[in-house]
Amino acid sequence: MATASERPNRVMPSKFPTPYTEIFALGSQLFFDPVLSGNDNIACATCHHPALRSGDAMSLSIGYGRLGLGRLREVVNGNAPKACISRNALALFNLGAWEFSVMFHDGRVHLNREPMYGVAMPDDRTLERTVPTAFAAQNILPILS
């Protein structure tokens, strides 16, 4: 059992970019809306659901072609995709804080002064404008996949 001295410090609001009210509201709506998926049938919240602590309780996410949440997610009417993108739905808590400058286990998205807009992205993915954090930059990758 962890003791209070072993727990990380709480991330305070001052450690995050100040959200623009309109952008924050739009992002919140889009998080639950499947409009960003290729065929309008899966939202970010499908795999990063608040009821599952912004993850999906799975070792490997199963998104497209399924219904249900977490471990109860299953193929419906033989609608399994022809190919899956191997992806884990990591918890999203606090990742928008300034201190998180590297995203993904391999660091494929990270803050860097050299690339345009200050964020290194995978070779075939580029940003079109400045974003406040590495977390904001990495959000584009699932949409492009």
CORVENUR-V871983 format. One record per backbone hydrogen bond with DSSP energy under -0.5 kcal/mol. NH is the residue of the N-H (numbers start at 1). CO is the residue of the C=O. E is the energy in kcal/mol with one decimal. If there is no record, write none. Layout:
BEGIN
nh | co | e
NH | CO | E
NH | CO | E
END
This chain:
BEGIN
nh | co | e
6 | 3 | -1.5
7 | 3 | -0.7
7 | 4 | -0.7
12 | 10 | -0.8
15 | 12 | -2.4
16 | 13 | -1.7
17 | 96 | -0.6
19 | 17 | -0.6
21 | 19 | -0.5
24 | 20 | -3.2
25 | 21 | -2.3
26 | 22 | -2.3
27 | 23 | -2.9
28 | 24 | -2.3
29 | 25 | -2.0
30 | 26 | -2.7
31 | 27 | -2.0
32 | 28 | -0.8
32 | 29 | -0.8
33 | 30 | -0.9
36 | 33 | -0.8
37 | 34 | -1.8
40 | 37 | -1.0
45 | 31 | -2.5
46 | 43 | -1.4
47 | 43 | -0.6
47 | 44 | -1.1
48 | 44 | -1.9
49 | 55 | -1.4
52 | 49 | -1.6
53 | 50 | -1.6
54 | 49 | -2.2
55 | 49 | -0.6
55 | 52 | -1.2
56 | 89 | -0.6
61 | 87 | -2.0
66 | 63 | -1.1
67 | 74 | -2.1
72 | 69 | -2.0
73 | 70 | -1.9
74 | 67 | -2.4
76 | 65 | -1.1
79 | 76 | -1.9
81 | 64 | -0.5
86 | 84 | -0.7
90 | 88 | -1.2
95 | 92 | -1.7
97 | 94 | -2.0
98 | 15 | -3.3
100 | 97 | -1.5
101 | 99 | -1.1
103 | 109 | -3.3
107 | 104 | -1.4
109 | 103 | -1.2
110 | 120 | -1.5
111 | 101 | -2.3
112 | 118 | -2.3
118 | 115 | -2.1
119 | 116 | -0.8
120 | 110 | -3.3
125 | 122 | -2.1
134 | 100 | -0.6
137 | 133 | -1.6
138 | 134 | -2.5
139 | 135 | -1.1
140 | 137 | -1.4
141 | 138 | -1.3
142 | 138 | -0.6
143 | 139 | -0.6
144 | 140 | -2.0
145 | 141 | -1.6
END
